[in-house]
Structures are given as structure tokens and as C-alpha cells.
Amino acid sequence: MKSDIELVQEVKAGERKAFSELVQRHQRTLLRTILRLTREQSIAEDVVQESFIKAYQKIDLFEGRSSFKSWLFQIALNTARNRFRERTQDLINIEDTFLGVDPGAENGLVQADIKHKIREEIDKLPEKQRIALTLRIFEDMSFKEIAVIMGCPYDTAKANYRHALLKLRERLEDSDSVAGWDRFMEDSEGAWDGAMAQANARAPEVEQ
């Protein structure tokens, strides 16, 4: 199977079918992520479609310094933000994120109240911390990819993620109503204990 970079090179050479393969390869994950941000199917579909159009139009600007996926997600995130600016709404206020679409990671949630409480607490996180958390936990992206998508340094992306984990732990660990939430997070990423150990270390200040 051809790599994304190989397909991009074919697109640049005029092979439009190569871009169709890129769309098929990434559209499902991209739609799932944008739907978590918008909570509206029609808007998410429009954002994804517009993002692919922009990616095709700007393909010559892709230099391969990051993965095509990271580059595409960055376009989609900016497109989503612009869409809500046009509607005079703040993306931060309309994000009902992370658990709104079945991403597979929430299979460990067996009680509806756990899901609801975690969603409420995640929604209270600053926008950049929420984005870092959803890309890391639910999309299994590396911090390098997250940094590219968010347009920030590697350490800032990692710090936003760590601070998000710390805030969630502080708010949820003593709550009887969400007993077992840590198991959910562990199942989601597969390394909860390690993540929390890192989060306990002093993290740099993050952008709110």
C-alpha cells in the first residue's frame, strides 16, 4: 500500500485518483473528530468536505515536514473555527466534545452517569487542553502530531495534555458518582498510570 507521502506526490503530478485515496483513508477519522467539536452532523460533514477541498487546492504547499494527516487535521480545525466565527459563536462554548460520537474508546463506560459526568468535566477544560486530550486519548496521536495540528510547540502540546489530565483527576477522583472513571481513561489510552506519573511532574505553563 502506498504511503500518504507517495500519494501526495502523485497528486502534485496531476493524479487526481491519488487524492481520492487520501480522502477514503482519512475521511472517517476526520469526520469523527470534527463531529465531536461541532455536535452537528451536517456542519461536521460540511467542514470535512471543505477541508478536503482546501487540502487539494493547497497540496503544493505541503512540504512533508509533518505527516499529511497532521496537516489535514490542522486545516480542518481552522475550518471548524472559522465556520463558527461566521455564526458569531465561540467554538469553546459549543464544543460538547470527546464522548459525543462513538470513538471506540468509550466502550469501557458501563454506566450512563459516568459518561455524563466525564463529559461535563471535559467540557469545562480550556479549549486547547480539550483538543490536546481528545487527539491524544481518542485519536491516539503523538504529541508531535498534536503540536502540528494545534500550531504550537511540542512542549506546549504535551503540557496542555498533562494539565488536562491533572484537572480531570482533581475533579473526578473523589467523586463516588464516577467511580471507575480512571479505568475508562486507562482503557482509552492504554497507559493511564504512566500518563499520570508524567502529569505529576512540573509541567510548563500552557496557553488557555
PyRosetta script that sets phi, psi and omega in degrees:
from pyrosetta import init, pose_from_sequence

init()
pose = pose_from_sequence("MKSDIELVQEVKAGERKAFSELVQRHQRTLLRTILRLTREQSIAEDVVQESFIKAYQKIDLFEGRSSFKSWLFQIALNTARNRFRERTQDLINIEDTFLGVDPGAENGLVQADIKHKIREEIDKLPEKQRIALTLRIFEDMSFKEIAVIMGCPYDTAKANYRHALLKLRERLEDSDSVAGWDRFMEDSEGAWDGAMAQANARAPEVEQ")
pose.set_psi(1, 136.8)
pose.set_omega(1, -178.6)
pose.set_phi(2, -71.8)
pose.set_psi(2, 146.1)
pose.set_omega(2, 176.7)
pose.set_phi(3, -77.2)
pose.set_psi(3, 165.7)
pose.set_omega(3, 176.8)
pose.set_phi(4, -59.2)
pose.set_psi(4, -41.5)
pose.set_omega(4, -178.0)
pose.set_phi(5, -62.3)
pose.set_psi(5, -40.8)
pose.set_omega(5, 178.3)
pose.set_phi(6, -64.2)
pose.set_psi(6, -40.9)
pose.set_omega(6, 179.0)
pose.set_phi(7, -66.5)
pose.set_psi(7, -39.3)
pose.set_omega(7, 177.9)
pose.set_phi(8, -60.8)
pose.set_psi(8, -43.3)
pose.set_omega(8, 178.9)
pose.set_phi(9, -61.6)
pose.set_psi(9, -37.2)
pose.set_omega(9, 177.7)
pose.set_phi(10, -67.2)
pose.set_psi(10, -38.7)
pose.set_omega(10, 177.9)
pose.set_phi(11, -63.0)
pose.set_psi(11, -44.0)
pose.set_omega(11, 179.1)
pose.set_phi(12, -62.1)
pose.set_psi(12, -26.9)
pose.set_omega(12, 179.7)
pose.set_phi(13, -86.1)
pose.set_psi(13, 1.2)
pose.set_omega(13, 176.5)
pose.set_phi(14, 103.0)
pose.set_psi(14, 5.7)
pose.set_omega(14, -179.9)
pose.set_phi(15, -86.9)
pose.set_psi(15, 96.0)
pose.set_omega(15, -176.5)
pose.set_phi(16, -68.5)
pose.set_psi(16, -28.4)
pose.set_omega(16, 179.6)
pose.set_phi(17, -63.0)
pose.set_psi(17, -28.8)
pose.set_omega(17, 179.1)
pose.set_phi(18, -64.6)
pose.set_psi(18, -35.4)
pose.set_omega(18, 178.8)
pose.set_phi(19, -70.9)
pose.set_psi(19, -34.8)
pose.set_omega(19, 176.3)
pose.set_phi(20, -59.8)
pose.set_psi(20, -36.8)
pose.set_omega(20, 178.2)
pose.set_phi(21, -68.4)
pose.set_psi(21, -37.6)
pose.set_omega(21, 176.2)
pose.set_phi(22, -63.2)
pose.set_psi(22, -40.0)
pose.set_omega(22, 178.0)
pose.set_phi(23, -61.7)
pose.set_psi(23, -48.6)
pose.set_omega(23, -179.3)
pose.set_phi(24, -61.7)
pose.set_psi(24, -33.5)
pose.set_omega(24, -176.4)
pose.set_phi(25, -73.0)
pose.set_psi(25, -32.4)
pose.set_omega(25, -170.8)
pose.set_phi(26, -117.9)
pose.set_psi(26, -10.2)
pose.set_omega(26, -171.4)
pose.set_phi(27, -65.1)
pose.set_psi(27, -36.4)
pose.set_omega(27, -177.1)
pose.set_phi(28, -66.4)
pose.set_psi(28, -48.2)
pose.set_omega(28, 179.0)
pose.set_phi(29, -64.1)
pose.set_psi(29, -41.0)
pose.set_omega(29, -179.5)
pose.set_phi(30, -64.5)
pose.set_psi(30, -43.8)
pose.set_omega(30, 179.3)
pose.set_phi(31, -63.2)
pose.set_psi(31, -41.7)
pose.set_omega(31, 180.0)
pose.set_phi(32, -60.1)
pose.set_psi(32, -43.6)
pose.set_omega(32, -179.1)
pose.set_phi(33, -68.1)
pose.set_psi(33, -46.2)
pose.set_omega(33, -179.0)
pose.set_phi(34, -67.0)
pose.set_psi(34, -33.0)
pose.set_omega(34, 177.5)
pose.set_phi(35, -65.7)
pose.set_psi(35, -33.5)
pose.set_omega(35, 175.0)
pose.set_phi(36, -64.5)
pose.set_psi(36, -31.6)
pose.set_omega(36, -179.5)
pose.set_phi(37, -79.8)
pose.set_psi(37, -37.1)
pose.set_omega(37, -173.3)
pose.set_phi(38, -97.2)
pose.set_psi(38, -30.9)
pose.set_omega(38, -178.3)
pose.set_phi(39, 64.1)
pose.set_psi(39, 13.8)
pose.set_omega(39, 177.6)
pose.set_phi(40, -131.5)
pose.set_psi(40, 118.9)
pose.set_omega(40, -174.5)
pose.set_phi(41, -58.4)
pose.set_psi(41, -47.2)
pose.set_omega(41, -175.5)
pose.set_phi(42, -64.4)
pose.set_psi(42, -41.5)
pose.set_omega(42, 179.6)
pose.set_phi(43, -66.8)
pose.set_psi(43, -43.3)
pose.set_omega(43, 179.4)
pose.set_phi(44, -59.9)
pose.set_psi(44, -43.1)
pose.set_omega(44, 179.5)
pose.set_phi(45, -64.1)
pose.set_psi(45, -39.9)
pose.set_omega(45, 178.0)
pose.set_phi(46, -64.7)
pose.set_psi(46, -42.5)
pose.set_omega(46, -179.9)
pose.set_phi(47, -63.0)
pose.set_psi(47, -43.9)
pose.set_omega(47, -179.8)
pose.set_phi(48, -64.4)
pose.set_psi(48, -44.4)
pose.set_omega(48, 179.0)
pose.set_phi(49, -61.7)
pose.set_psi(49, -45.0)
pose.set_omega(49, 179.3)
pose.set_phi(50, -63.9)
pose.set_psi(50, -36.5)
pose.set_omega(50, -179.4)
pose.set_phi(51, -65.9)
pose.set_psi(51, -40.9)
pose.set_omega(51, 178.1)
pose.set_phi(52, -67.1)
pose.set_psi(52, -37.5)
pose.set_omega(52, 177.6)
pose.set_phi(53, -62.9)
pose.set_psi(53, -45.3)
pose.set_omega(53, 178.8)
pose.set_phi(54, -62.9)
pose.set_psi(54, -40.7)
pose.set_omega(54, -180.0)
pose.set_phi(55, -62.5)
pose.set_psi(55, -40.5)
pose.set_omega(55, 179.2)
pose.set_phi(56, -66.4)
pose.set_psi(56, -42.6)
pose.set_omega(56, -179.0)
pose.set_phi(57, -67.6)
pose.set_psi(57, -29.8)
pose.set_omega(57, -176.2)
pose.set_phi(58, -105.9)
pose.set_psi(58, 14.6)
pose.set_omega(58, -173.3)
pose.set_phi(59, -57.3)
pose.set_psi(59, -30.4)
pose.set_omega(59, 179.5)
pose.set_phi(60, -68.2)
pose.set_psi(60, -18.1)
pose.set_omega(60, 179.5)
pose.set_phi(61, -83.6)
pose.set_psi(61, -13.6)
pose.set_omega(61, 179.7)
pose.set_phi(62, -76.6)
pose.set_psi(62, 117.7)
pose.set_omega(62, -174.6)
pose.set_phi(63, -103.5)
pose.set_psi(63, -3.2)
pose.set_omega(63, 177.3)
pose.set_phi(64, 81.0)
pose.set_psi(64, 12.2)
pose.set_omega(64, 178.7)
pose.set_phi(65, -75.3)
pose.set_psi(65, -18.6)
pose.set_omega(65, 171.1)
pose.set_phi(66, -128.4)
pose.set_psi(66, 174.9)
pose.set_omega(66, 176.7)
pose.set_phi(67, -71.3)
pose.set_psi(67, 155.5)
pose.set_omega(67, 176.8)
pose.set_phi(68, -61.3)
pose.set_psi(68, -37.7)
pose.set_omega(68, -180.0)
pose.set_phi(69, -60.2)
pose.set_psi(69, -45.7)
pose.set_omega(69, 179.3)
pose.set_phi(70, -62.2)
pose.set_psi(70, -43.3)
pose.set_omega(70, 179.3)
pose.set_phi(71, -61.6)
pose.set_psi(71, -43.6)
pose.set_omega(71, 180.0)
pose.set_phi(72, -65.3)
pose.set_psi(72, -43.7)
pose.set_omega(72, 179.9)
pose.set_phi(73, -65.1)
pose.set_psi(73, -34.4)
pose.set_omega(73, 177.0)
pose.set_phi(74, -63.6)
pose.set_psi(74, -43.1)
pose.set_omega(74, 176.9)
pose.set_phi(75, -60.9)
pose.set_psi(75, -44.1)
pose.set_omega(75, -177.5)
pose.set_phi(76, -66.1)
pose.set_psi(76, -41.1)
pose.set_omega(76, 179.8)
pose.set_phi(77, -63.5)
pose.set_psi(77, -43.5)
pose.set_omega(77, 178.0)
pose.set_phi(78, -66.2)
pose.set_psi(78, -36.2)
pose.set_omega(78, 178.2)
pose.set_phi(79, -65.5)
pose.set_psi(79, -41.4)
pose.set_omega(79, 178.5)
pose.set_phi(80, -63.2)
pose.set_psi(80, -42.7)
pose.set_omega(80, 179.6)
pose.set_phi(81, -63.2)
pose.set_psi(81, -43.5)
pose.set_omega(81, 179.5)
pose.set_phi(82, -63.9)
pose.set_psi(82, -37.6)
pose.set_omega(82, 179.9)
pose.set_phi(83, -60.5)
pose.set_psi(83, -40.5)
pose.set_omega(83, -178.0)
pose.set_phi(84, -81.6)
pose.set_psi(84, -22.3)
pose.set_omega(84, 171.6)
pose.set_phi(85, -66.6)
pose.set_psi(85, -37.7)
pose.set_omega(85, 178.7)
pose.set_phi(86, -63.6)
pose.set_psi(86, -30.2)
pose.set_omega(86, 179.4)
pose.set_phi(87, -91.2)
pose.set_psi(87, 10.5)
pose.set_omega(87, 179.8)
pose.set_phi(88, 54.9)
pose.set_psi(88, 34.8)
pose.set_omega(88, 175.2)
pose.set_phi(89, -120.9)
pose.set_psi(89, 150.0)
pose.set_omega(89, 179.2)
pose.set_phi(90, -91.0)
pose.set_psi(90, 129.2)
pose.set_omega(90, 179.6)
pose.set_phi(91, -56.6)
pose.set_psi(91, -33.8)
pose.set_omega(91, -178.7)
pose.set_phi(92, -62.3)
pose.set_psi(92, -36.5)
pose.set_omega(92, -175.1)
pose.set_phi(93, -80.9)
pose.set_psi(93, -22.4)
pose.set_omega(93, -176.8)
pose.set_phi(94, -101.9)
pose.set_psi(94, -3.8)
pose.set_omega(94, 179.3)
pose.set_phi(95, -72.5)
pose.set_psi(95, 111.6)
pose.set_omega(95, 172.9)
pose.set_phi(96, -111.4)
pose.set_psi(96, 70.9)
pose.set_omega(96, -155.2)
pose.set_phi(97, -92.9)
pose.set_psi(97, 176.0)
pose.set_omega(97, 166.5)
pose.set_phi(98, 77.2)
pose.set_psi(98, -55.4)
pose.set_omega(98, -174.0)
pose.set_phi(99, -108.3)
pose.set_psi(99, 9.2)
pose.set_omega(99, -177.4)
pose.set_phi(100, -74.9)
pose.set_psi(100, -25.8)
pose.set_omega(100, -179.4)
pose.set_phi(101, -120.7)
pose.set_psi(101, 143.6)
pose.set_omega(101, -179.4)
pose.set_phi(102, -70.0)
pose.set_psi(102, 102.1)
pose.set_omega(102, -178.4)
pose.set_phi(103, -97.9)
pose.set_psi(103, 4.2)
pose.set_omega(103, -177.5)
pose.set_phi(104, 91.9)
pose.set_psi(104, -34.8)
pose.set_omega(104, -176.4)
pose.set_phi(105, -70.9)
pose.set_psi(105, -20.7)
pose.set_omega(105, -176.7)
pose.set_phi(106, -90.5)
pose.set_psi(106, 10.7)
pose.set_omega(106, 179.9)
pose.set_phi(107, -63.2)
pose.set_psi(107, -26.2)
pose.set_omega(107, -179.1)
pose.set_phi(108, -75.6)
pose.set_psi(108, -8.9)
pose.set_omega(108, 178.8)
pose.set_phi(109, -82.0)
pose.set_psi(109, 113.6)
pose.set_omega(109, -177.2)
pose.set_phi(110, -105.9)
pose.set_psi(110, -6.4)
pose.set_omega(110, 179.4)
pose.set_phi(111, -124.7)
pose.set_psi(111, 132.3)
pose.set_omega(111, -177.2)
pose.set_phi(112, -63.7)
pose.set_psi(112, -32.5)
pose.set_omega(112, -178.2)
pose.set_phi(113, -69.8)
pose.set_psi(113, -30.8)
pose.set_omega(113, 176.4)
pose.set_phi(114, -64.3)
pose.set_psi(114, -48.2)
pose.set_omega(114, -179.9)
pose.set_phi(115, -58.8)
pose.set_psi(115, -44.9)
pose.set_omega(115, -177.7)
pose.set_phi(116, -64.4)
pose.set_psi(116, -44.1)
pose.set_omega(116, -177.6)
pose.set_phi(117, -65.8)
pose.set_psi(117, -43.7)
pose.set_omega(117, 179.8)
pose.set_phi(118, -63.1)
pose.set_psi(118, -41.3)
pose.set_omega(118, 178.5)
pose.set_phi(119, -60.6)
pose.set_psi(119, -43.8)
pose.set_omega(119, -179.9)
pose.set_phi(120, -60.2)
pose.set_psi(120, -44.7)
pose.set_omega(120, -177.5)
pose.set_phi(121, -70.4)
pose.set_psi(121, -37.7)
pose.set_omega(121, 177.6)
pose.set_phi(122, -64.9)
pose.set_psi(122, -38.6)
pose.set_omega(122, -179.7)
pose.set_phi(123, -63.0)
pose.set_psi(123, -22.2)
pose.set_omega(123, -179.0)
pose.set_phi(124, -82.8)
pose.set_psi(124, -12.2)
pose.set_omega(124, -179.2)
pose.set_phi(125, -69.5)
pose.set_psi(125, 151.4)
pose.set_omega(125, 173.5)
pose.set_phi(126, -58.7)
pose.set_psi(126, 152.6)
pose.set_omega(126, -173.6)
pose.set_phi(127, -52.4)
pose.set_psi(127, -48.1)
pose.set_omega(127, -175.1)
pose.set_phi(128, -68.5)
pose.set_psi(128, -32.3)
pose.set_omega(128, 176.2)
pose.set_phi(129, -69.6)
pose.set_psi(129, -38.7)
pose.set_omega(129, 178.2)
pose.set_phi(130, -65.1)
pose.set_psi(130, -42.7)
pose.set_omega(130, -179.9)
pose.set_phi(131, -64.3)
pose.set_psi(131, -45.8)
pose.set_omega(131, 179.7)
pose.set_phi(132, -59.9)
pose.set_psi(132, -41.3)
pose.set_omega(132, -178.5)
pose.set_phi(133, -67.1)
pose.set_psi(133, -44.6)
pose.set_omega(133, -177.2)
pose.set_phi(134, -68.4)
pose.set_psi(134, -36.6)
pose.set_omega(134, 179.5)
pose.set_phi(135, -70.5)
pose.set_psi(135, -34.8)
pose.set_omega(135, -179.0)
pose.set_phi(136, -77.4)
pose.set_psi(136, -50.6)
pose.set_omega(136, -174.0)
pose.set_phi(137, -77.1)
pose.set_psi(137, -50.5)
pose.set_omega(137, -170.2)
pose.set_phi(138, -93.5)
pose.set_psi(138, -21.2)
pose.set_omega(138, 177.5)
pose.set_phi(139, -111.6)
pose.set_psi(139, -1.4)
pose.set_omega(139, 174.7)
pose.set_phi(140, 54.7)
pose.set_psi(140, 40.5)
pose.set_omega(140, 179.5)
pose.set_phi(141, -88.6)
pose.set_psi(141, 152.4)
pose.set_omega(141, 176.5)
pose.set_phi(142, -77.1)
pose.set_psi(142, 162.5)
pose.set_omega(142, 177.9)
pose.set_phi(143, -66.0)
pose.set_psi(143, -29.6)
pose.set_omega(143, 176.4)
pose.set_phi(144, -62.8)
pose.set_psi(144, -43.9)
pose.set_omega(144, 178.4)
pose.set_phi(145, -65.9)
pose.set_psi(145, -43.1)
pose.set_omega(145, -179.5)
pose.set_phi(146, -61.7)
pose.set_psi(146, -40.3)
pose.set_omega(146, 179.7)
pose.set_phi(147, -61.9)
pose.set_psi(147, -40.9)
pose.set_omega(147, 178.7)
pose.set_phi(148, -64.4)
pose.set_psi(148, -46.9)
pose.set_omega(148, -177.4)
pose.set_phi(149, -63.1)
pose.set_psi(149, -40.9)
pose.set_omega(149, -177.9)
pose.set_phi(150, -84.3)
pose.set_psi(150, -10.8)
pose.set_omega(150, 179.9)
pose.set_phi(151, 67.2)
pose.set_psi(151, 42.4)
pose.set_omega(151, -178.4)
pose.set_phi(152, -138.3)
pose.set_psi(152, 167.3)
pose.set_omega(152, 176.9)
pose.set_phi(153, -63.5)
pose.set_psi(153, 156.7)
pose.set_omega(153, 179.0)
pose.set_phi(154, -54.1)
pose.set_psi(154, -48.4)
pose.set_omega(154, -177.7)
pose.set_phi(155, -63.3)
pose.set_psi(155, -32.6)
pose.set_omega(155, 178.6)
pose.set_phi(156, -69.6)
pose.set_psi(156, -41.5)
pose.set_omega(156, 177.2)
pose.set_phi(157, -61.5)
pose.set_psi(157, -44.2)
pose.set_omega(157, -179.8)
pose.set_phi(158, -66.3)
pose.set_psi(158, -38.9)
pose.set_omega(158, 180.0)
pose.set_phi(159, -66.3)
pose.set_psi(159, -40.9)
pose.set_omega(159, 177.3)
pose.set_phi(160, -59.9)
pose.set_psi(160, -41.2)
pose.set_omega(160, 178.5)
pose.set_phi(161, -64.9)
pose.set_psi(161, -46.8)
pose.set_omega(161, -179.3)
pose.set_phi(162, -61.9)
pose.set_psi(162, -44.7)
pose.set_omega(162, 179.9)
pose.set_phi(163, -64.2)
pose.set_psi(163, -35.5)
pose.set_omega(163, 176.7)
pose.set_phi(164, -62.8)
pose.set_psi(164, -44.0)
pose.set_omega(164, 178.3)
pose.set_phi(165, -61.6)
pose.set_psi(165, -44.4)
pose.set_omega(165, -178.9)
pose.set_phi(166, -62.0)
pose.set_psi(166, -43.5)
pose.set_omega(166, -179.1)
pose.set_phi(167, -65.1)
pose.set_psi(167, -40.4)
pose.set_omega(167, 178.6)
pose.set_phi(168, -64.3)
pose.set_psi(168, -42.4)
pose.set_omega(168, 179.8)
pose.set_phi(169, -62.8)
pose.set_psi(169, -43.8)
pose.set_omega(169, -179.5)
pose.set_phi(170, -60.7)
pose.set_psi(170, -37.7)
pose.set_omega(170, -174.9)
pose.set_phi(171, -83.8)
pose.set_psi(171, -23.8)
pose.set_omega(171, -169.5)
pose.set_phi(172, -113.3)
pose.set_psi(172, -23.9)
pose.set_omega(172, -169.5)
pose.set_phi(173, -66.7)
pose.set_psi(173, -25.8)
pose.set_omega(173, -179.0)
pose.set_phi(174, -99.7)
pose.set_psi(174, 8.6)
pose.set_omega(174, -177.0)
pose.set_phi(175, -94.8)
pose.set_psi(175, 119.5)
pose.set_omega(175, 177.9)
pose.set_phi(176, -64.9)
pose.set_psi(176, -28.0)
pose.set_omega(176, -176.0)
pose.set_phi(177, -71.6)
pose.set_psi(177, -16.5)
pose.set_omega(177, 179.9)
pose.set_phi(178, -123.7)
pose.set_psi(178, 34.9)
pose.set_omega(178, 175.1)
pose.set_phi(179, -58.6)
pose.set_psi(179, 131.4)
pose.set_omega(179, -179.1)
pose.set_phi(180, 97.6)
pose.set_psi(180, 1.2)
pose.set_omega(180, -179.5)
pose.set_phi(181, -64.4)
pose.set_psi(181, -32.7)
pose.set_omega(181, -179.6)
pose.set_phi(182, -67.1)
pose.set_psi(182, -31.0)
pose.set_omega(182, 175.9)
pose.set_phi(183, -65.9)
pose.set_psi(183, -38.3)
pose.set_omega(183, 176.4)
pose.set_phi(184, -59.5)
pose.set_psi(184, -47.7)
pose.set_omega(184, -179.2)
pose.set_phi(185, -65.2)
pose.set_psi(185, -37.9)
pose.set_omega(185, 179.4)
pose.set_phi(186, -65.1)
pose.set_psi(186, -42.3)
pose.set_omega(186, 178.5)
pose.set_phi(187, -65.7)
pose.set_psi(187, -34.3)
pose.set_omega(187, -177.8)
pose.set_phi(188, -65.5)
pose.set_psi(188, -48.2)
pose.set_omega(188, -176.5)
pose.set_phi(189, -101.2)
pose.set_psi(189, -24.8)
pose.set_omega(189, -179.7)
pose.set_phi(190, 83.1)
pose.set_psi(190, 5.8)
pose.set_omega(190, -178.3)
pose.set_phi(191, -153.5)
pose.set_psi(191, 47.0)
pose.set_omega(191, -175.4)
pose.set_phi(192, -61.6)
pose.set_psi(192, -46.3)
pose.set_omega(192, -177.4)
pose.set_phi(193, -60.0)
pose.set_psi(193, -43.0)
pose.set_omega(193, 179.1)
pose.set_phi(194, -65.0)
pose.set_psi(194, -39.6)
pose.set_omega(194, -179.9)
pose.set_phi(195, -64.0)
pose.set_psi(195, -42.0)
pose.set_omega(195, -178.6)
pose.set_phi(196, -70.1)
pose.set_psi(196, -33.5)
pose.set_omega(196, 177.7)
pose.set_phi(197, -63.5)
pose.set_psi(197, -40.1)
pose.set_omega(197, 176.8)
pose.set_phi(198, -67.6)
pose.set_psi(198, -39.2)
pose.set_omega(198, -177.6)
pose.set_phi(199, -65.8)
pose.set_psi(199, -29.7)
pose.set_omega(199, 179.8)
pose.set_phi(200, -68.7)
pose.set_psi(200, -23.5)
pose.set_omega(200, 177.0)
pose.set_phi(201, -68.8)
pose.set_psi(201, 154.7)
pose.set_omega(201, -179.0)
pose.set_phi(202, -64.3)
pose.set_psi(202, 119.0)
pose.set_omega(202, -179.5)
pose.set_phi(203, -101.3)
pose.set_psi(203, 148.6)
pose.set_omega(203, 178.0)
pose.set_phi(204, -66.1)
pose.set_psi(204, 161.9)
pose.set_omega(204, 177.7)
pose.set_phi(205, -63.1)
pose.set_psi(205, 146.0)
pose.set_omega(205, -177.4)
pose.set_phi(206, -116.4)
pose.set_psi(206, 160.1)
pose.set_omega(206, 176.6)
pose.set_phi(207, -78.7)
pose.set_psi(207, 133.8)
pose.set_omega(207, -178.4)
pose.set_phi(208, -88.8)
pose.dump_pdb("model.pdb")
